[in-house]
Amino acid sequence: MRLPSSATWVGPFVLSLALLVAPLAAGAQPAVTVYRVGFLGNYPPTKDPAILRFVGAFVQGLRESGWVEGQNTIIEWRYSDGRMERFPDLAAELVRLKVDVIVTSAAPAARAAKQATTTIPIVAIALSDPVGQGLIASLARPGGNITGLATLFPELAAKRLALLKEILPRIARVAVLRNAANPGNVFLWREVQTTGRTLGVTLHSSEVRGPDDFQGVFATMIKERPQGLLILDDPLFFQYRTSIVDFAAKHRLPAMHPFKESVEAGGLMAYSASPCRHVPTRRRRRGQDFEGR
Protein backbone atom coordinates (compact mmCIF):
# COMPACT_ATOMS: atom_id res chain seq x y z
CA MET A 1 0.00 0.00 0.00
CA ARG A 2 1.13 3.56 -0.62
CA LEU A 3 0.19 6.82 0.97
CA PRO A 4 -1.15 9.58 -1.27
CA SER A 5 1.22 12.13 -2.72
CA SER A 6 0.93 14.31 0.40
CA ALA A 7 3.64 12.02 1.78
CA THR A 8 6.11 13.39 -0.78
CA TRP A 9 9.30 14.39 1.03
CA VAL A 10 11.89 15.38 -1.53
CA GLY A 11 10.18 18.48 -2.93
CA PRO A 12 9.49 20.34 0.32
CA PHE A 13 12.82 19.17 1.70
CA VAL A 14 14.78 20.57 -1.24
CA LEU A 15 12.85 23.81 -1.00
CA SER A 16 13.75 24.08 2.69
CA LEU A 17 17.39 23.62 1.79
CA ALA A 18 17.18 26.16 -1.01
CA LEU A 19 15.60 28.75 1.27
CA LEU A 20 18.43 28.31 3.76
CA VAL A 21 21.20 28.65 1.22
CA ALA A 22 19.60 31.17 -1.16
CA PRO A 23 20.05 34.22 1.09
CA LEU A 24 23.77 33.52 1.15
CA ALA A 25 23.93 33.97 -2.61
CA ALA A 26 21.83 37.12 -2.82
CA GLY A 27 24.76 39.53 -2.98
CA ALA A 28 27.37 37.22 -4.45
CA GLN A 29 28.67 36.60 -7.94
CA PRO A 30 27.22 33.22 -9.08
CA ALA A 31 30.27 32.45 -11.20
CA VAL A 32 32.62 32.86 -8.23
CA THR A 33 30.81 31.76 -5.11
CA VAL A 34 30.53 28.03 -4.47
CA TYR A 35 28.62 26.65 -1.50
CA ARG A 36 29.21 23.40 0.35
CA VAL A 37 26.38 21.08 1.31
CA GLY A 38 27.21 18.37 3.84
CA PHE A 39 25.13 15.20 3.46
CA LEU A 40 25.08 12.86 6.46
CA GLY A 41 23.48 9.55 5.52
CA ASN A 42 23.36 5.89 6.45
CA TYR A 43 24.47 3.97 3.37
CA PRO A 44 26.16 5.07 0.12
CA PRO A 45 24.04 4.77 -3.04
CA THR A 46 26.54 2.33 -4.53
CA LYS A 47 25.19 -0.34 -2.17
CA ASP A 48 21.52 -0.08 -3.08
CA PRO A 49 19.64 1.01 -6.24
CA ALA A 50 16.79 2.36 -4.07
CA ILE A 51 19.17 4.68 -2.24
CA LEU A 52 20.64 5.71 -5.57
CA ARG A 53 17.16 6.76 -6.73
CA PHE A 54 16.69 8.88 -3.63
CA VAL A 55 20.11 10.54 -3.92
CA GLY A 56 19.40 11.19 -7.59
CA ALA A 57 16.09 12.82 -6.71
CA PHE A 58 17.83 14.97 -4.10
CA VAL A 59 20.52 16.14 -6.53
CA GLN A 60 17.94 16.77 -9.25
CA GLY A 61 15.80 18.78 -6.84
CA LEU A 62 18.78 20.96 -5.99
CA ARG A 63 19.54 21.40 -9.68
CA GLU A 64 15.98 22.56 -10.36
CA SER A 65 16.42 25.14 -7.60
CA GLY A 66 19.58 26.44 -9.24
CA TRP A 67 22.12 24.57 -7.10
CA VAL A 68 24.19 22.47 -9.48
CA GLU A 69 26.79 20.08 -8.12
CA GLY A 70 30.17 20.80 -9.71
CA GLN A 71 29.20 24.35 -10.70
CA ASN A 72 28.00 26.46 -7.79
CA THR A 73 27.58 23.63 -5.26
CA ILE A 74 29.88 21.06 -3.72
CA ILE A 75 28.21 18.17 -1.87
CA GLU A 76 30.31 16.51 0.82
CA TRP A 77 28.85 12.99 1.08
CA ARG A 78 29.40 11.17 4.37
CA TYR A 79 27.90 7.77 5.28
CA SER A 80 27.91 5.73 8.48
CA ASP A 81 27.47 2.35 6.71
CA GLY A 82 24.77 1.50 9.23
CA ARG A 83 27.02 2.21 12.23
CA MET A 84 25.21 4.94 14.10
CA GLU A 85 28.13 5.41 16.47
CA ARG A 86 30.05 6.88 13.52
CA PHE A 87 27.70 9.84 13.08
CA PRO A 88 29.37 12.12 15.69
CA ASP A 89 32.78 11.85 14.01
CA LEU A 90 31.27 12.32 10.54
CA ALA A 91 29.29 15.36 11.69
CA ALA A 92 32.40 16.85 13.28
CA GLU A 93 34.25 16.32 10.01
CA LEU A 94 31.59 18.26 8.09
CA VAL A 95 31.84 21.09 10.61
CA ARG A 96 35.62 21.23 10.13
CA LEU A 97 35.03 21.48 6.37
CA LYS A 98 32.94 24.60 7.09
CA VAL A 99 29.95 23.45 5.06
CA ASP A 100 27.14 25.98 4.63
CA VAL A 101 24.38 23.52 5.54
CA ILE A 102 24.16 19.92 6.77
CA VAL A 103 21.53 17.54 5.41
CA THR A 104 20.67 14.51 7.54
CA SER A 105 18.72 11.40 6.59
CA ALA A 106 17.80 10.02 10.03
CA ALA A 107 17.29 11.11 13.63
CA PRO A 108 20.68 9.80 14.89
CA ALA A 109 22.41 11.79 12.14
CA ALA A 110 20.42 14.92 13.03
CA ARG A 111 21.27 14.50 16.71
CA ALA A 112 24.98 14.13 15.91
CA ALA A 113 24.90 17.22 13.69
CA LYS A 114 23.12 19.23 16.38
CA GLN A 115 25.74 18.23 18.92
CA ALA A 116 28.52 19.16 16.49
CA THR A 117 27.32 22.68 15.69
CA THR A 118 24.90 25.33 16.88
CA THR A 119 25.55 27.71 13.97
CA ILE A 120 25.48 25.67 10.74
CA PRO A 121 21.87 25.14 9.53
CA ILE A 122 20.72 21.51 9.65
CA VAL A 123 17.99 20.19 7.34
CA ALA A 124 16.53 16.85 8.41
CA ILE A 125 14.80 14.79 5.74
CA ALA A 126 12.47 12.76 7.95
CA LEU A 127 12.24 12.95 11.73
CA SER A 128 9.90 10.88 13.85
CA ASP A 129 8.63 13.05 16.73
CA PRO A 130 11.52 15.57 16.69
CA VAL A 131 9.96 17.37 19.66
CA GLY A 132 9.82 14.21 21.77
CA GLN A 133 13.41 13.42 20.85
CA GLY A 134 14.52 16.84 22.04
CA LEU A 135 15.79 17.94 18.63
CA ILE A 136 13.49 20.95 18.35
CA ALA A 137 11.34 23.02 20.73
CA SER A 138 8.11 22.67 18.73
CA LEU A 139 6.92 22.06 15.18
CA ALA A 140 5.66 25.63 14.86
CA ARG A 141 8.80 27.20 16.34
CA PRO A 142 11.63 24.68 16.21
CA GLY A 143 14.27 27.13 17.44
CA GLY A 144 17.97 26.40 17.22
CA ASN A 145 19.51 25.46 13.88
CA ILE A 146 17.39 22.46 12.80
CA THR A 147 14.61 22.55 10.23
CA GLY A 148 13.19 20.01 7.80
CA LEU A 149 10.28 17.59 7.75
CA ALA A 150 8.58 15.70 10.57
CA THR A 151 6.91 12.47 9.50
CA LEU A 152 4.03 10.36 10.73
CA PHE A 153 6.18 7.29 11.39
CA PRO A 154 4.57 6.44 14.78
CA GLU A 155 1.07 6.66 13.31
CA LEU A 156 2.16 4.66 10.26
CA ALA A 157 3.61 1.92 12.47
CA ALA A 158 0.31 1.66 14.36
CA LYS A 159 -1.62 1.58 11.09
CA ARG A 160 0.52 -1.29 9.85
CA LEU A 161 -0.32 -3.34 12.91
CA ALA A 162 -4.01 -2.58 12.44
CA LEU A 163 -3.81 -3.67 8.80
CA LEU A 164 -2.03 -6.87 9.77
CA LYS A 165 -4.84 -7.62 12.21
CA GLU A 166 -7.45 -6.76 9.59
CA ILE A 167 -5.90 -9.13 7.07
CA LEU A 168 -5.38 -11.88 9.68
CA PRO A 169 -8.28 -11.44 12.14
CA ARG A 170 -7.24 -14.39 14.33
CA ILE A 171 -3.68 -13.19 14.84
CA ALA A 172 -2.89 -12.82 18.56
CA ARG A 173 0.94 -12.79 18.84
CA VAL A 174 3.11 -10.48 16.77
CA ALA A 175 6.88 -10.05 16.85
CA VAL A 176 8.00 -6.45 16.39
CA LEU A 177 11.45 -5.96 14.86
CA ARG A 178 12.96 -2.70 16.07
CA ASN A 179 16.35 -1.02 16.27
CA ALA A 180 17.22 -0.36 19.91
CA ALA A 181 20.11 1.87 18.81
CA ASN A 182 17.75 4.32 17.09
CA PRO A 183 16.01 6.70 19.56
CA GLY A 184 13.25 7.28 17.03
CA ASN A 185 12.16 3.65 17.28
CA VAL A 186 11.13 4.26 20.91
CA PHE A 187 8.23 6.44 19.79
CA LEU A 188 7.17 3.94 17.14
CA TRP A 189 7.25 1.14 19.70
CA ARG A 190 5.09 3.10 22.14
CA GLU A 191 2.49 3.81 19.48
CA VAL A 192 2.44 0.17 18.38
CA GLN A 193 2.04 -0.98 21.99
CA THR A 194 -1.01 1.24 22.42
CA THR A 195 -2.56 -0.12 19.24
CA GLY A 196 -1.72 -3.69 20.24
CA ARG A 197 -3.64 -3.32 23.51
CA THR A 198 -6.62 -1.90 21.64
CA LEU A 199 -6.60 -4.78 19.15
CA GLY A 200 -5.97 -7.47 21.74
CA VAL A 201 -2.64 -8.43 20.18
CA THR A 202 0.32 -9.49 22.31
CA LEU A 203 3.56 -7.95 21.07
CA HIS A 204 7.04 -9.42 21.44
CA SER A 205 9.89 -6.92 21.08
CA SER A 206 12.74 -8.23 18.93
CA GLU A 207 15.60 -5.75 19.26
CA VAL A 208 18.71 -5.37 17.15
CA ARG A 209 21.45 -2.76 17.39
CA GLY A 210 23.42 -3.60 14.27
CA PRO A 211 23.76 -6.02 11.34
CA ASP A 212 25.48 -8.65 13.47
CA ASP A 213 22.38 -9.06 15.66
CA PHE A 214 19.97 -10.37 13.04
CA GLN A 215 20.86 -14.05 13.24
CA GLY A 216 20.46 -14.25 17.00
CA VAL A 217 17.27 -12.19 17.04
CA PHE A 218 15.72 -14.30 14.31
CA ALA A 219 16.55 -17.49 16.22
CA THR A 220 14.94 -16.15 19.39
CA MET A 221 11.92 -14.92 17.47
CA ILE A 222 11.16 -18.36 16.08
CA LYS A 223 11.32 -19.89 19.56
CA GLU A 224 8.60 -17.44 20.68
CA ARG A 225 6.35 -18.74 17.87
CA PRO A 226 4.75 -15.47 16.76
CA GLN A 227 1.85 -15.53 14.31
CA GLY A 228 3.00 -12.42 12.49
CA LEU A 229 5.89 -9.98 12.12
CA LEU A 230 5.83 -6.17 12.15
CA ILE A 231 8.97 -4.31 11.06
CA LEU A 232 9.43 -0.73 12.25
CA ASP A 233 10.84 2.06 10.10
CA ASP A 234 14.61 2.12 10.31
CA PRO A 235 17.48 2.61 7.83
CA LEU A 236 19.08 -0.61 9.04
CA PHE A 237 15.96 -2.59 8.13
CA PHE A 238 15.81 -0.88 4.75
CA GLN A 239 19.37 -1.89 3.96
CA TYR A 240 18.79 -5.48 5.11
CA ARG A 241 15.24 -5.79 3.82
CA THR A 242 16.07 -8.78 1.62
CA SER A 243 17.39 -10.74 4.61
CA ILE A 244 14.24 -9.90 6.58
CA VAL A 245 12.00 -10.89 3.67
CA ASP A 246 13.86 -14.18 3.23
CA PHE A 247 13.58 -14.97 6.95
CA ALA A 248 9.82 -14.35 6.98
CA ALA A 249 9.32 -16.46 3.85
CA LYS A 250 11.45 -19.33 5.15
CA HIS A 251 9.41 -19.56 8.35
CA ARG A 252 6.06 -18.79 6.66
CA LEU A 253 5.64 -15.75 8.90
CA PRO A 254 3.15 -13.13 7.61
CA ALA A 255 5.08 -9.86 7.74
CA MET A 256 4.06 -6.23 7.41
CA HIS A 257 6.94 -4.13 6.08
CA PRO A 258 7.51 -0.36 6.19
CA PHE A 259 9.03 -0.13 2.70
CA LYS A 260 7.54 -0.86 -0.70
CA GLU A 261 11.00 -2.04 -1.73
CA SER A 262 10.53 -4.94 0.68
CA VAL A 263 7.54 -6.09 -1.36
CA GLU A 264 9.60 -5.71 -4.50
CA ALA A 265 12.11 -8.06 -2.85
CA GLY A 266 9.39 -10.66 -2.26
CA GLY A 267 7.77 -9.47 0.97
CA LEU A 268 4.08 -10.12 1.61
CA MET A 269 2.84 -6.57 2.16
CA ALA A 270 3.89 -3.02 3.02
CA TYR A 271 2.27 0.27 3.94
CA SER A 272 4.63 3.14 3.35
CA ALA A 273 5.39 6.62 2.20
CA SER A 274 7.57 6.97 -0.87
CA PRO A 275 10.36 9.53 -0.36
CA CYS A 276 11.18 9.74 -4.07
CA ARG A 277 7.67 9.94 -5.46
CA HIS A 278 7.19 12.88 -7.82
CA VAL A 279 10.38 14.89 -7.74
CA PRO A 280 8.73 18.25 -8.41
CA THR A 281 9.74 21.03 -10.70
CA ARG A 282 10.10 24.48 -9.20
CA ARG A 283 6.59 25.44 -10.34
CA ARG A 284 5.02 22.27 -8.90
CA ARG A 285 6.86 22.81 -5.59
CA ARG A 286 5.23 26.20 -5.20
CA GLY A 287 1.83 24.75 -6.03
CA GLN A 288 1.14 21.11 -5.33
CA ASP A 289 3.41 20.49 -2.39
CA PHE A 290 2.06 23.37 -0.30
CA GLU A 291 -1.62 23.71 -1.22
CA GLY A 292 -3.46 22.60 1.90
CA ARG A 293 -1.66 19.30 2.38
Residue pairs with C-beta under 8 A, 6 or more apart in sequence:
1 163
1 269
1 270
1 271
1 272
2 260
2 271
2 272
2 273
2 274
2 277
3 156
3 271
3 272
3 273
3 274
5 277
5 278
5 288
6 293
7 273
7 274
7 277
8 274
8 275
8 277
8 278
8 280
8 289
9 125
9 126
9 149
9 151
9 273
9 275
10 54
10 57
10 58
10 61
10 275
10 276
10 279
10 280
11 61
11 278
11 279
11 280
11 284
11 285
11 288
11 289
12 149
12 285
12 289
12 290
13 58
13 61
13 123
13 125
13 148
13 149
14 58
14 61
14 62
14 64
14 65
14 285
15 65
15 285
15 289
16 123
16 147
16 148
16 149
17 37
17 62
17 65
17 101
17 103
17 123
18 62
18 65
18 66
18 67
20 101
20 121
20 123
20 147
21 35
21 37
21 67
21 100
21 101
24 33
24 35
24 100
25 33
25 35
25 72
30 72
33 72
34 71
34 72
34 73
34 74
35 67
35 72
35 73
35 74
35 100
35 101
36 73
36 74
36 75
36 76
36 97
36 98
36 99
36 100
37 62
37 67
37 73
37 74
37 75
37 76
37 99
37 100
37 101
37 102
37 103
38 75
38 76
38 78
38 94
38 97
38 99
38 101
38 102
38 103
38 120
39 58
39 75
39 76
39 77
39 78
39 102
39 103
39 105
40 78
40 80
40 87
40 90
40 91
40 94
40 102
40 103
40 104
40 105
40 109
40 112
40 113
41 51
41 77
41 78
41 79
41 80
41 104
41 105
41 106
41 109
42 79
42 80
42 81
42 82
42 105
42 106
42 109
42 235
42 236
42 239
43 51
43 79
43 80
43 81
43 82
43 235
43 239
44 51
44 77
44 79
44 81
45 51
45 52
45 54
45 55
45 56
46 52
47 239
48 239
50 238
50 261
53 276
54 275
54 276
57 275
57 276
57 279
58 103
59 69
59 75
60 279
61 279
61 280
62 68
62 69
62 73
63 69
64 280
64 281
64 282
65 282
66 72
67 73
69 75
76 94
76 97
76 99
78 90
78 93
78 94
79 90
80 86
80 87
80 90
80 109
82 210
82 211
82 235
82 236
82 239
83 210
84 108
84 181
84 182
87 108
87 109
87 111
87 112
87 113
88 112
88 115
88 116
90 112
91 102
91 109
91 112
91 113
91 115
91 116
91 117
92 116
94 102
94 113
94 116
94 120
95 116
95 117
95 120
99 120
100 120
100 121
101 120
101 121
101 122
101 123
102 113
102 117
102 120
102 121
102 122
102 123
103 122
103 123
103 124
103 125
104 110
104 112
104 113
104 122
104 123
104 124
104 125
104 148
105 125
105 126
105 235
106 125
106 126
106 182
106 184
106 235
107 124
107 127
107 128
107 130
107 133
107 135
107 182
107 183
107 184
108 181
108 182
108 183
108 184
109 124
110 122
110 124
110 127
110 130
110 135
110 146
110 148
111 133
111 135
111 183
113 120
113 122
113 146
114 122
114 135
114 144
114 145
114 146
117 145
118 144
118 145
119 145
120 145
121 145
121 147
122 145
122 146
122 147
122 148
123 146
123 147
123 148
124 130
124 135
124 146
124 147
124 148
124 149
125 148
125 149
125 275
126 148
126 149
126 150
126 151
126 153
126 275
127 133
127 135
127 148
127 149
127 150
127 151
127 184
128 150
128 151
128 153
128 154
128 184
128 187
128 188
128 233
129 150
129 153
129 154
129 184
129 187
130 136
130 139
130 142
130 146
130 150
131 137
131 138
131 139
132 187
133 183
133 184
133 187
135 146
136 142
136 143
136 144
136 146
137 143
137 144
139 150
151 273
152 273
153 184
153 187
153 188
153 233
154 187
154 188
154 190
154 191
155 191
156 233
156 258
156 271
156 272
156 273
157 188
157 191
157 192
157 230
157 232
157 233
157 258
158 191
158 192
158 194
158 195
159 271
160 230
160 256
160 258
160 271
161 174
161 192
161 195
161 196
161 199
161 201
161 230
161 256
162 195
162 199
163 256
163 269
163 271
164 171
164 174
164 228
164 230
164 254
164 256
165 171
165 199
165 201
167 254
167 269
168 227
168 228
168 254
170 227
171 201
171 227
171 228
171 254
172 200
172 201
172 202
172 227
173 201
173 202
173 204
173 224
173 225
173 226
173 227
173 228
174 196
174 201
174 202
174 203
174 204
174 226
174 227
174 228
174 229
174 230
175 203
175 204
175 206
175 221
175 224
175 226
175 228
175 229
175 230
175 253
176 189
176 192
176 203
176 204
176 205
176 206
176 229
176 230
176 231
176 232
177 206
177 208
177 217
177 221
177 229
177 230
177 231
177 232
177 237
177 244
178 185
178 188
178 189
178 205
178 206
178 207
178 208
178 232
178 234
179 185
179 207
179 208
179 209
179 232
179 234
179 236
179 237
180 207
180 208
180 209
181 208
181 209
181 210
182 234
182 235
182 236
184 233
184 234
185 232
185 233
185 234
188 232
188 233
189 205
189 232
192 203
192 230
192 232
193 203
196 202
196 203
203 230
204 221
204 224
204 226
206 217
206 220
206 221
207 213
207 217
208 214
208 217
208 236
210 236
211 236
211 240
214 240
214 243
214 244
214 247
218 247
221 229
222 251
226 253
227 254
228 253
228 254
228 255
228 256
229 248
229 253
229 254
229 255
229 256
230 255
230 256
231 237
231 244
231 255
231 256
231 257
231 258
231 262
232 258
233 258
234 258
237 244
237 258
237 259
238 259
238 261
241 257
241 259
241 261
241 262
241 265
241 267
242 265
242 266
244 255
244 257
244 262
244 267
245 255
245 257
245 262
245 265
245 266
245 267
246 266
247 253
248 254
248 255
248 267
248 268
249 266
254 268
255 267
255 268
255 269
256 268
256 269
256 270
256 271
257 263
257 267
257 268
257 269
257 270
257 272
258 270
258 271
258 272
259 270
259 272
260 270
260 272
260 274
262 270
263 269
263 270
278 284
278 288
280 288
280 289
